[in-house]
């Protein structure tokens, strides 16, 4: 049998072209990832538009476009897929030049940043939240912000922070002493030192705020490393620190017109001057739990008038001891919190006063309350006079509730109910060993100076409310025992009540104690945390205060420690809160609260 004839020159060229194309397909499909990103930086200049390579029918790409790193050699014309009608002399094998090694793999972020303006924003400052690709804001912090909250550096999320040099000078001047401001200044200095030591290098490019573990802070920290000149009005003395900070903000706004430069200060006059100069200024808002005091959790909720009719098909009830339980479901359950009080009052229909004890999905369990308005349920001779006081006595007398907050205006009975409940549970029920009472020593007017005596004697002038209420409670309990009986009762009561100063609470642990914190609206969130974390096993803490009578200069209703505790503890199974609305002190006090 004769052998087949040798392949012609045309067939050989077709075979070589097909082999080259198969090799190119394999190179396209299995090209390493780093080389695919980095090749455009080393690629030769692009060919003219008329010579740009296009995908023909004979070139398979397996569903993907031809990758840019496989561009043909610029010195040669663009290769075309072989066609049966193309003369053999005009067809050239398709040649590809693989990327050449450079000794180290290129960094993908550098490649993208040179090729795309969006990437330079990410590297310099990160994109703004919400998907925007614009530059992040630049916040210039005043010294009082750092002295107020040392962690404020990490509260600005993706935005950048700038610290003028005069701010560092003022921090250095406030670091000495044992006051809260001095401690905050030292903590801020340690934080700045840790950020610089962690990264070092060129500080002009900014320090990553997330370097010390605060991952929520995705911005950069910039220090003033060069003089910044700004034209401020001549009426502003240049030697004052506030005016120097304003000059820095003005210079940064002129230097970075594409960015939004904002001054953040706790000083109202500082913000007013900045706005008068046309500069953006804001208050530090992160320390505020609520923007509006009206949004504070009240602890009680009025059920809608159609509650029974809308829930009649999905309600279950059963009795356990002296309490009745209701399992309800419906749209109202979405507004419930654990240990929240709910009530239903409508003319001609039975009333309901209950507490939410369980929430599962869209179902809640309500437990009826004990009626402390009746004399047989009096607490150390004290009965509730209104609905909110009845709610308060229910959580004060509940051993399963470890933390109680009471808010209300003057004369609503906060201190009296807390003391009566404490005396009953200490002396009658033996649930706690003693009552510990403390308060923030913030005076309404001018300070009277140092006080002589022991710790309890020094706290005596601050505990006038305690003495007034103890006198009422002792009189009611020993009214038929004569003068000697009242004196013995008063001595017994005072032996179980200890008055302590807040200044010496650090490191203590209260076990089986009934702790009352009076005037809690004057505490900062940090002080509130310090006191609450003193609680040991079997201890109950009651915080009381009137948010309308804040005497601390730098606290507001939104930033008070009492507001902070109420908001953080709502819904906790072992915590409760109630806002007392109606005063019961006297008609004179009630009228004065309304008109003065």
VEXNURO-431969 format. One line per field, with one value per residue (C-alpha): residue number from 1; residue in three letters; x, y, z. Coordinates in Angstrom, 3 decimals. Last residue first. Example, Ala and Ser with C-alpha at 12.3 -4.5 7.8 and 13.67 -1.06 7.14 Angstrom:
! VEXNURO-431969
pos	2,1
code	Ser,Ala
east	13.670,12.300
north	-1.060,-4.500
up	7.140,7.800
//
This chain:
! VEXNURO-431969
pos	596,595,594,593,592,591,590,589,588,587,586,585,584,583,582,581,580,579,578,577,576,575,574,573,572,571,570,569,568,567,566,565,564,563,562,561,560,559,558,557,556,555,554,553,552,551,550,549,548,547,546,545,544,543,542,541,540,539,538,537,536,535,534,533,532,531,530,529,528,527,526,525,524,523,522,521,520,519,518,517,516,515,514,513,512,511,510,509,508,507,506,505,504,503,502,501,500,499,498,497,496,495,494,493,492,491,490,489,488,487,486,485,484,483,482,481,480,479,478,477,476,475,474,473,472,471,470,469,468,467,466,465,464,463,462,461,460,459,458,457,456,455,454,453,452,451,450,449,448,447,446,445,444,443,442,441,440,439,438,437,436,435,434,433,432,431,430,429,428,427,426,425,424,423,422,421,420,419,418,417,416,415,414,413,412,411,410,409,408,407,406,405,404,403,402,401,400,399,398,397,396,395,394,393,392,391,390,389,388,387,386,385,384,383,382,381,380,379,378,377,376,375,374,373,372,371,370,369,368,367,366,365,364,363,362,361,360,359,358,357,356,355,354,353,352,351,350,349,348,347,346,345,344,343,342,341,340,339,338,337,336,335,334,333,332,331,330,329,328,327,326,325,324,323,322,321,320,319,318,317,316,315,314,313,312,311,310,309,308,307,306,305,304,303,302,301,300,299,298,297,296,295,294,293,292,291,290,289,288,287,286,285,284,283,282,281,280,279,278,277,276,275,274,273,272,271,270,269,268,267,266,265,264,263,262,261,260,259,258,257,256,255,254,253,252,251,250,249,248,247,246,245,244,243,242,241,240,239,238,237,236,235,234,233,232,231,230,229,228,227,226,225,224,223,222,221,220,219,218,217,216,215,214,213,212,211,210,209,208,207,206,205,204,203,202,201,200,199,198,197,196,195,194,193,192,191,190,189,188,187,186,185,184,183,182,181,180,179,178,177,176,175,174,173,172,171,170,169,168,167,166,165,164,163,162,161,160,159,158,157,156,155,154,153,152,151,150,149,148,147,146,145,144,143,142,141,140,139,138,137,136,135,134,133,132,131,130,129,128,127,126,125,124,123,122,121,120,119,118,117,116,115,114,113,112,111,110,109,108,107,106,105,104,103,102,101,100,99,98,97,96,95,94,93,92,91,90,89,88,87,86,85,84,83,82,81,80,79,78,77,76,75,74,73,72,71,70,69,68,67,66,65,64,63,62,61,60,59,58,57,56,55,54,53,52,51,50,49,48,47,46,45,44,43,42,41,40,39,38,37,36,35,34,33,32,31,30,29,28,27,26,25,24,23,22,21,20,19,18,17,16,15,14,13,12,11,10,9,8,7,6,5,4,3,2,1
code	Unk,Unk,Unk,Unk,Unk,Unk,Unk,Unk,Unk,Unk,Unk,Unk,Unk,Unk,Unk,Unk,Unk,Unk,Unk,Unk,Unk,Unk,Unk,Unk,Unk,Unk,Unk,Unk,Unk,Unk,Unk,Unk,Unk,Unk,Unk,Unk,Unk,Unk,Unk,Unk,Unk,Unk,Unk,Unk,Unk,Unk,Unk,Unk,Unk,Unk,Unk,Unk,Unk,Unk,Unk,Unk,Unk,Unk,Unk,Unk,Unk,Unk,Unk,Unk,Unk,Unk,Unk,Unk,Unk,Unk,Unk,Unk,Unk,Unk,Unk,Unk,Unk,Unk,Unk,Unk,Unk,Unk,Unk,Unk,Unk,Unk,Unk,Unk,Unk,Unk,Unk,Unk,Unk,Unk,Unk,Unk,Unk,Unk,Unk,Unk,Unk,Unk,Unk,Unk,Unk,Unk,Unk,Unk,Unk,Unk,Unk,Unk,Unk,Unk,Unk,Unk,Unk,Unk,Unk,Unk,Unk,Unk,Unk,Unk,Unk,Unk,Unk,Unk,Unk,Unk,Unk,Unk,Unk,Unk,Unk,Unk,Unk,Unk,Unk,Unk,Unk,Unk,Unk,Unk,Unk,Unk,Unk,Unk,Unk,Unk,Unk,Unk,Unk,Unk,Unk,Unk,Unk,Unk,Unk,Unk,Unk,Unk,Unk,Unk,Unk,Unk,Unk,Unk,Unk,Unk,Unk,Unk,Unk,Unk,Unk,Unk,Unk,Unk,Unk,Unk,Unk,Unk,Unk,Unk,Unk,Unk,Unk,Unk,Unk,Unk,Unk,Unk,Unk,Unk,Unk,Unk,Unk,Unk,Unk,Unk,Unk,Unk,Unk,Unk,Unk,Unk,Unk,Unk,Unk,Unk,Unk,Unk,Unk,Unk,Unk,Unk,Unk,Unk,Unk,Unk,Unk,Unk,Unk,Unk,Unk,Unk,Unk,Unk,Unk,Unk,Unk,Unk,Unk,Unk,Unk,Unk,Unk,Unk,Unk,Unk,Unk,Unk,Unk,Unk,Unk,Unk,Unk,Unk,Unk,Unk,Unk,Unk,Unk,Unk,Unk,Unk,Unk,Unk,Unk,Unk,Unk,Unk,Unk,Unk,Unk,Unk,Unk,Unk,Unk,Unk,Unk,Unk,Unk,Unk,Unk,Unk,Unk,Unk,Unk,Unk,Unk,Unk,Unk,Unk,Unk,Unk,Unk,Unk,Unk,Unk,Unk,Unk,Unk,Unk,Unk,Unk,Unk,Unk,Unk,Unk,Unk,Unk,Unk,Unk,Unk,Unk,Unk,Unk,Unk,Unk,Unk,Unk,Unk,Unk,Unk,Unk,Unk,Unk,Unk,Unk,Unk,Unk,Unk,Unk,Unk,Unk,Unk,Unk,Unk,Unk,Unk,Unk,Unk,Unk,Unk,Unk,Unk,Unk,Unk,Unk,Unk,Unk,Unk,Unk,Unk,Unk,Unk,Unk,Unk,Unk,Unk,Unk,Unk,Unk,Unk,Unk,Unk,Unk,Unk,Unk,Unk,Unk,Unk,Unk,Unk,Unk,Unk,Unk,Unk,Unk,Unk,Unk,Unk,Unk,Unk,Unk,Unk,Unk,Unk,Unk,Unk,Unk,Unk,Unk,Unk,Unk,Unk,Unk,Unk,Unk,Unk,Unk,Unk,Unk,Unk,Unk,Unk,Unk,Unk,Unk,Unk,Unk,Unk,Unk,Unk,Unk,Unk,Unk,Unk,Unk,Unk,Unk,Unk,Unk,Unk,Unk,Unk,Unk,Unk,Unk,Unk,Unk,Unk,Unk,Unk,Unk,Unk,Unk,Unk,Unk,Unk,Unk,Unk,Unk,Unk,Unk,Unk,Unk,Unk,Unk,Unk,Unk,Unk,Unk,Unk,Unk,Unk,Unk,Unk,Unk,Unk,Unk,Unk,Unk,Unk,Unk,Unk,Unk,Unk,Unk,Unk,Unk,Unk,Unk,Unk,Unk,Unk,Unk,Unk,Unk,Unk,Unk,Unk,Unk,Unk,Unk,Unk,Unk,Unk,Unk,Unk,Unk,Unk,Unk,Unk,Unk,Unk,Unk,Unk,Unk,Unk,Unk,Unk,Unk,Unk,Unk,Unk,Unk,Unk,Unk,Unk,Unk,Unk,Unk,Unk,Unk,Unk,Unk,Unk,Unk,Unk,Unk,Unk,Unk,Unk,Unk,Unk,Unk,Unk,Unk,Unk,Unk,Unk,Unk,Unk,Unk,Unk,Unk,Unk,Unk,Unk,Unk,Unk,Unk,Unk,Unk,Unk,Unk,Unk,Unk,Unk,Unk,Unk,Unk,Unk,Unk,Unk,Unk,Unk,Unk,Unk,Unk,Unk,Unk,Unk,Unk,Unk,Unk,Unk,Unk,Unk,Unk,Unk,Unk,Unk,Unk,Unk,Unk,Unk,Unk,Unk,Unk,Unk,Unk,Unk,Unk,Unk,Unk,Unk,Unk,Unk,Unk,Unk,Unk,Unk,Unk,Unk,Unk,Unk,Unk,Unk,Unk,Unk,Unk,Unk,Unk
east	-41.215,-44.803,-45.067,-42.602,-43.895,-47.456,-46.372,-44.252,-47.149,-49.645,-47.391,-44.888,-46.841,-45.347,-46.659,-44.524,-42.273,-40.148,-39.690,-36.735,-35.952,-33.027,-32.674,-34.152,-32.263,-34.663,-33.494,-30.079,-28.118,-30.675,-31.343,-27.634,-26.662,-29.523,-28.361,-24.751,-25.765,-24.851,-28.311,-29.724,-26.651,-23.336,-20.427,-21.353,-22.542,-25.737,-28.300,-31.795,-34.127,-32.659,-34.007,-32.230,-32.271,-30.035,-30.910,-28.354,-29.073,-26.338,-26.641,-23.217,-20.991,-21.796,-18.846,-19.366,-22.352,-20.251,-17.440,-19.872,-21.785,-18.552,-17.663,-21.150,-20.785,-22.709,-24.860,-28.099,-27.386,-28.695,-28.911,-27.133,-28.762,-26.973,-28.725,-25.866,-25.450,-21.786,-20.381,-16.940,-14.501,-11.632,-12.558,-15.364,-13.341,-14.338,-17.987,-18.358,-20.189,-23.204,-23.958,-27.503,-28.154,-27.246,-29.363,-32.500,-31.817,-31.138,-34.368,-36.316,-34.785,-35.572,-39.132,-39.623,-38.263,-40.550,-43.659,-44.214,-47.417,-45.819,-42.908,-43.197,-44.613,-42.159,-39.191,-40.198,-40.750,-37.475,-35.677,-37.040,-35.774,-32.404,-31.781,-32.730,-30.250,-27.489,-25.085,-24.564,-23.697,-21.129,-18.284,-19.619,-19.784,-16.186,-14.966,-14.884,-14.402,-15.800,-13.710,-15.253,-18.826,-19.036,-21.026,-24.360,-26.064,-23.280,-22.025,-21.174,-22.492,-24.445,-23.999,-26.140,-25.253,-28.079,-27.259,-27.230,-29.626,-32.496,-33.165,-36.922,-37.817,-34.694,-32.887,-35.740,-38.157,-35.495,-34.501,-38.057,-38.739,-35.457,-36.117,-39.744,-38.738,-35.869,-37.967,-41.143,-42.291,-41.421,-38.850,-39.153,-38.687,-36.245,-35.863,-33.320,-33.301,-30.574,-30.686,-34.271,-34.910,-35.519,-38.600,-39.376,-37.926,-39.471,-43.012,-42.477,-41.660,-44.753,-46.983,-45.269,-46.027,-49.740,-50.310,-50.331,-48.172,-48.193,-45.550,-45.739,-42.539,-43.851,-47.652,-49.308,-52.199,-52.672,-53.654,-51.864,-49.131,-51.184,-48.946,-48.618,-50.033,-47.609,-47.550,-46.048,-45.085,-45.398,-44.029,-40.618,-40.378,-40.707,-40.974,-41.699,-43.545,-45.118,-48.814,-51.490,-54.816,-58.076,-61.494,-63.710,-66.366,-63.922,-60.544,-57.205,-54.751,-51.272,-47.868,-44.726,-41.437,-39.503,-38.435,-39.167,-42.360,-42.906,-43.034,-45.654,-48.248,-48.638,-49.998,-49.359,-50.496,-49.708,-51.356,-50.295,-52.275,-50.529,-51.492,-50.169,-49.967,-53.031,-53.471,-54.296,-54.046,-54.686,-54.607,-58.251,-59.008,-55.899,-57.543,-60.552,-58.492,-55.989,-58.527,-57.751,-54.037,-51.783,-50.038,-46.327,-44.116,-40.320,-39.954,-37.077,-35.640,-36.745,-38.031,-34.474,-33.489,-30.187,-29.790,-26.693,-24.520,-20.785,-20.446,-21.781,-18.686,-20.044,-19.565,-17.728,-17.461,-15.520,-17.025,-15.236,-18.434,-18.862,-15.478,-16.214,-19.481,-17.778,-15.134,-17.775,-19.588,-16.462,-16.939,-15.006,-14.887,-13.618,-14.577,-12.554,-14.510,-12.055,-11.576,-10.290,-7.394,-4.845,-7.440,-9.498,-6.335,-5.265,-8.613,-8.592,-5.027,-5.974,-8.927,-6.554,-4.301,-7.332,-8.237,-4.659,-4.466,-1.245,-2.674,-5.099,-8.279,-9.070,-6.584,-8.969,-7.446,-5.252,-3.866,-0.331,0.327,3.725,4.826,4.376,0.818,-0.141,-2.351,-4.328,-5.789,-9.208,-10.635,-11.579,-13.927,-10.890,-9.646,-6.755,-3.756,-3.107,-6.721,-5.945,-3.577,-0.975,-0.746,1.442,3.260,4.184,6.903,7.999,6.672,3.904,3.307,5.421,3.371,0.023,1.214,2.446,-0.897,-2.733,-0.392,-0.962,-4.728,-4.559,-2.530,-5.033,-7.973,-6.361,-5.754,-9.361,-10.679,-8.636,-5.541,-2.999,-0.629,-1.571,-3.274,-0.296,0.933,-2.490,-2.336,0.940,-0.433,-3.404,-1.043,0.561,-2.690,-4.243,-5.904,-8.327,-9.452,-12.875,-13.764,-15.245,-14.951,-15.056,-11.451,-9.765,-12.628,-11.275,-9.765,-13.244,-13.536,-9.826,-9.599,-12.636,-11.345,-8.163,-9.972,-10.079,-9.707,-11.893,-10.983,-13.803,-13.129,-12.441,-15.120,-15.800,-19.222,-20.433,-22.419,-19.444,-16.766,-13.985,-10.663,-8.121,-4.985,-5.109,-8.815,-8.675,-5.755,-7.866,-10.613,-8.117,-7.422,-4.274,-1.671,-3.786,-4.622,-0.999,0.015,-2.802,-1.817,1.727,4.190,5.934,9.648,12.678,11.278,10.142,9.284,5.685,5.032,5.352,2.755,3.148,0.357,1.943,2.021,-0.370,0.372,2.484,-0.092,-2.754,-5.917,-8.956,-8.706,-8.539,-5.916,-6.802,-5.235,-2.124,-1.660,1.378,4.758,6.766,4.149,4.545,1.064,-0.894,-1.178,-1.236,-4.488,-6.524,-8.654,-12.258,-13.885,-16.399,-13.813,-11.713,-11.657,-9.887,-11.178,-14.164,-11.991,-11.172,-9.772,-6.224,-5.859,-4.062,-6.499,-6.747,-3.027,-0.972,-0.675,2.641,4.650,3.409,5.318,2.633,-0.117,1.502,0.884,-2.614,-2.323,1.147,-0.179,-2.995,-0.927,-1.936,-3.773,-6.592,-4.821,-1.629,-3.638,-5.435,-2.132,-0.748,-3.835,-3.436,0.205,-0.627,-3.382,-0.988,1.677,-0.877,-2.131,1.424,2.128,-1.053,-0.034,3.492,2.087,1.956,3.871,1.856,0.279,2.358,1.611,0.000
north	78.448,77.743,73.951,72.903,75.695,74.367,70.885,72.155,74.266,71.440,69.215,66.387,64.053,64.936,63.218,61.843,59.189,57.655,53.934,51.681,48.013,45.620,41.868,40.788,43.562,45.328,48.795,48.684,50.765,53.559,53.975,53.858,56.531,58.798,58.541,59.177,62.453,63.089,63.693,65.593,67.795,67.613,70.074,72.367,69.672,70.952,68.893,69.556,68.693,65.196,64.433,61.555,58.110,55.082,51.940,49.133,45.627,43.353,39.559,38.797,41.857,45.325,47.690,47.671,49.987,52.700,52.844,52.625,55.617,57.549,56.871,57.837,61.161,61.667,64.714,62.953,60.369,62.692,59.713,56.402,53.852,50.548,47.612,45.295,41.545,41.941,45.350,45.242,48.166,48.872,52.480,53.653,56.186,59.412,58.371,59.123,56.716,56.965,53.724,52.754,49.762,51.532,54.478,52.363,50.931,54.372,55.740,52.823,53.329,57.047,56.392,53.882,56.305,59.100,56.979,53.580,54.395,56.346,53.978,53.099,56.390,58.536,56.446,56.715,60.489,61.149,58.818,60.815,64.134,62.705,61.107,64.285,66.224,63.888,66.389,68.194,64.854,63.688,65.246,63.591,60.232,60.538,61.706,65.271,68.723,70.081,71.946,74.908,76.193,75.834,78.518,77.454,74.158,72.003,68.837,66.070,63.179,60.844,57.879,55.514,52.036,50.041,46.955,43.156,42.410,39.920,40.039,40.228,42.604,44.677,44.740,44.141,46.457,49.104,49.088,49.369,52.315,53.960,53.614,54.760,57.864,58.757,58.638,60.198,62.374,65.575,66.977,65.718,62.144,59.398,56.079,53.500,49.962,47.322,43.841,42.848,39.245,40.263,42.337,44.960,47.899,46.637,46.569,49.751,51.685,50.470,51.498,54.890,55.211,54.535,57.012,57.294,54.320,53.182,53.764,52.267,50.306,49.089,49.027,45.936,45.876,49.628,49.160,51.310,48.703,46.490,43.661,43.584,41.375,39.414,39.815,37.227,38.329,36.788,38.173,36.475,35.416,38.089,37.271,39.106,42.204,43.875,44.337,46.845,46.105,47.971,46.421,48.263,50.977,53.846,52.764,52.180,49.604,49.437,48.177,48.132,47.189,44.387,42.980,45.463,45.842,47.915,44.925,43.331,45.954,44.497,41.183,38.491,37.972,35.498,36.711,35.803,36.337,36.825,35.813,32.303,31.348,32.073,31.463,33.496,33.012,35.600,35.149,35.564,38.438,40.439,43.051,43.436,43.542,46.132,48.414,51.339,50.987,49.898,52.651,51.985,52.290,52.281,55.839,55.248,58.659,60.147,63.347,64.072,64.774,63.929,60.808,59.052,62.095,61.559,61.091,64.561,66.745,70.133,71.275,73.988,74.860,78.075,81.297,83.555,84.066,80.294,79.866,82.563,80.862,77.470,78.851,80.617,77.289,75.442,71.684,71.832,70.043,72.189,70.909,70.751,69.393,68.370,69.594,72.995,71.367,74.141,76.902,74.845,73.764,77.402,78.423,75.455,76.300,79.947,78.889,76.796,79.829,81.894,79.406,79.375,83.136,84.775,85.858,88.355,88.434,92.027,91.769,89.494,86.156,85.578,82.079,80.767,77.134,76.299,72.712,69.324,69.754,66.211,64.008,60.978,58.741,57.161,53.664,53.968,50.995,48.708,50.166,47.709,50.005,50.456,51.407,55.128,54.805,57.533,60.307,60.935,63.794,61.441,59.785,56.619,55.641,53.047,51.571,54.150,57.056,55.438,54.410,57.937,59.405,57.004,57.770,61.509,61.003,58.976,61.705,64.378,62.268,61.836,65.576,66.376,63.889,65.581,64.084,66.639,67.260,66.495,69.808,71.831,69.052,68.806,72.560,72.163,69.223,71.374,74.212,71.827,71.403,67.911,66.744,63.826,61.863,60.317,56.635,56.220,59.466,57.967,56.680,59.958,60.652,57.944,60.501,62.038,65.442,66.279,65.267,67.395,70.301,70.447,71.212,68.593,69.423,67.029,66.290,64.720,61.796,62.393,61.498,57.929,57.634,54.137,55.150,55.997,58.204,56.629,56.066,58.780,58.690,55.074,55.021,58.400,57.190,54.179,56.376,58.173,54.864,53.568,54.588,53.469,50.143,49.168,50.293,48.272,45.146,45.137,43.837,40.526,40.834,40.230,41.836,38.757,39.337,39.138,36.646,37.832,36.495,35.418,34.630,32.894,35.120,35.068,37.173,34.569,31.837,33.724,34.302,32.397,29.591,32.193,32.485,34.653,38.058,39.306,42.985,44.288,43.769,46.320,46.486,42.810,41.501,42.250,39.284,41.389,42.991,39.782,38.640,38.765,35.812,33.162,30.555,33.008,31.231,32.882,31.780,34.080,37.086,38.996,42.418,43.672,47.457,48.436,51.088,52.455,53.013,50.551,50.946,51.935,48.962,47.064,47.303,48.988,47.121,43.818,44.206,42.866,39.865,39.118,38.879,36.509,33.906,33.230,29.916,30.641,33.205,31.182,28.076,30.007,31.348,27.818,26.703,29.651,28.846,25.216,26.232,28.583,25.844,23.414,25.980,26.724,23.035,22.624,25.445,24.041,20.684,17.650,14.615,12.154,9.153,5.887,3.294,0.000
up	87.245,86.145,86.088,88.766,91.020,90.749,91.747,94.630,96.002,95.590,97.677,97.305,95.037,91.662,88.566,85.753,87.225,84.453,85.003,84.396,84.891,84.750,85.154,81.789,79.902,77.507,78.380,80.043,77.528,77.148,80.861,81.716,79.167,80.184,83.802,82.757,81.173,77.524,76.029,78.980,79.027,80.844,80.737,83.624,86.079,87.737,85.812,87.148,84.230,84.002,87.462,89.132,90.645,90.196,92.187,92.473,93.808,95.110,95.455,94.016,93.521,92.249,91.884,88.085,88.520,90.150,87.609,84.689,86.021,86.425,82.787,81.576,83.438,86.660,87.415,86.409,89.115,91.816,94.212,93.772,96.103,96.740,98.455,99.399,99.174,98.151,97.243,95.617,95.913,93.507,92.786,95.043,97.046,95.284,95.198,98.888,101.131,103.448,105.228,106.232,108.512,111.740,110.637,110.665,114.098,115.550,114.074,115.490,118.916,118.811,117.699,120.503,123.108,121.896,121.991,120.438,118.561,115.703,115.306,111.643,110.359,112.289,111.203,107.525,107.662,109.490,107.125,104.174,105.489,106.543,103.162,101.304,103.460,102.358,100.816,104.121,105.793,103.233,105.221,108.371,106.598,105.443,108.836,110.105,108.665,105.379,102.835,101.031,100.903,97.105,95.303,93.827,93.018,94.411,92.744,95.193,93.101,95.341,97.646,99.683,100.867,102.448,104.505,104.609,101.753,101.546,105.279,104.427,107.269,107.976,104.629,102.154,103.965,104.547,100.888,99.613,101.930,100.897,97.150,97.560,99.497,97.175,93.999,95.423,92.502,94.348,91.949,88.393,87.317,86.529,88.328,87.194,88.587,88.371,89.893,89.094,90.136,93.768,92.732,95.385,93.472,90.224,91.638,93.673,90.494,88.617,91.530,91.547,87.841,88.339,91.133,94.923,95.828,99.432,102.093,105.596,105.225,101.840,101.974,100.494,102.992,102.412,98.790,96.211,96.047,93.766,92.631,88.898,86.139,84.018,80.228,77.872,74.364,70.897,67.620,67.853,71.472,74.151,77.866,81.109,79.909,82.938,83.602,84.518,82.812,83.209,82.696,80.187,80.627,80.266,78.912,80.641,79.385,80.858,79.817,81.942,80.291,81.947,78.543,75.783,73.752,70.593,68.202,70.449,69.461,65.959,67.211,69.737,73.300,76.064,79.264,82.796,85.999,89.331,92.868,92.504,88.843,86.743,83.022,79.952,76.201,73.491,69.727,68.700,71.075,70.104,67.872,70.153,73.339,72.065,70.394,72.695,72.098,74.982,76.946,77.336,80.400,80.800,79.523,77.075,76.272,72.952,74.605,75.735,72.151,70.484,72.564,73.901,73.396,73.685,69.929,69.127,69.297,68.234,64.659,62.740,59.035,58.436,57.086,59.558,61.571,61.534,63.192,65.754,66.735,66.987,69.327,71.398,71.889,73.026,72.606,69.332,65.978,63.072,59.613,56.374,53.396,50.709,47.137,48.279,50.149,50.766,51.178,53.634,55.419,55.840,57.335,59.744,60.815,61.372,63.505,65.603,66.052,67.068,69.784,71.097,71.573,70.394,67.054,68.544,66.431,65.444,62.566,60.721,59.712,56.659,56.928,57.058,57.857,59.304,58.721,60.413,61.710,62.579,60.414,61.586,58.884,58.575,58.977,62.627,63.156,63.325,66.587,67.028,67.472,63.736,62.998,63.183,60.247,60.464,57.878,54.854,56.591,59.431,57.364,59.125,62.523,62.411,65.844,67.671,66.268,67.103,70.565,71.318,70.272,72.578,75.478,75.004,74.950,78.175,79.844,78.816,79.971,83.378,83.631,82.733,85.287,88.000,89.589,88.376,85.500,81.874,81.131,79.857,77.578,75.993,75.308,73.431,71.445,70.445,69.425,66.937,65.043,65.038,61.806,61.634,58.577,57.913,57.632,61.134,63.127,66.631,66.885,67.829,70.258,72.556,74.947,75.431,77.134,77.109,73.435,72.551,74.663,72.610,69.366,66.649,62.943,60.947,57.318,55.331,53.037,49.355,46.817,45.664,47.271,48.199,51.244,53.339,51.887,49.850,51.505,52.443,50.401,49.251,48.526,46.802,44.685,43.735,42.341,40.085,38.268,36.519,39.027,41.961,40.337,39.817,43.263,44.857,42.915,44.188,41.580,42.131,42.796,40.559,37.417,35.491,31.807,30.727,27.883,24.306,21.947,18.325,15.884,12.900,9.839,6.869,3.825,2.004,2.571,0.740,2.760,1.541,4.079,6.839,9.482,12.509,12.274,13.968,14.497,12.699,14.300,16.227,18.982,19.962,20.569,23.751,26.111,29.252,28.141,28.569,25.591,26.658,28.342,27.222,26.237,24.215,20.836,17.917,14.481,14.578,15.001,18.190,17.422,17.693,17.444,14.244,13.052,16.562,16.740,18.771,22.504,24.001,25.328,28.345,31.615,33.737,31.860,32.956,36.680,37.097,34.777,36.129,39.676,38.596,36.739,33.101,32.794,30.341,28.168,27.942,27.046,24.351,23.006,22.761,20.870,18.501,17.867,17.144,14.733,12.927,12.665,11.228,8.747,7.675,7.162,5.138,2.786,2.385,1.306,3.456,2.169,0.055,1.704,1.638,-1.011,0.000
//
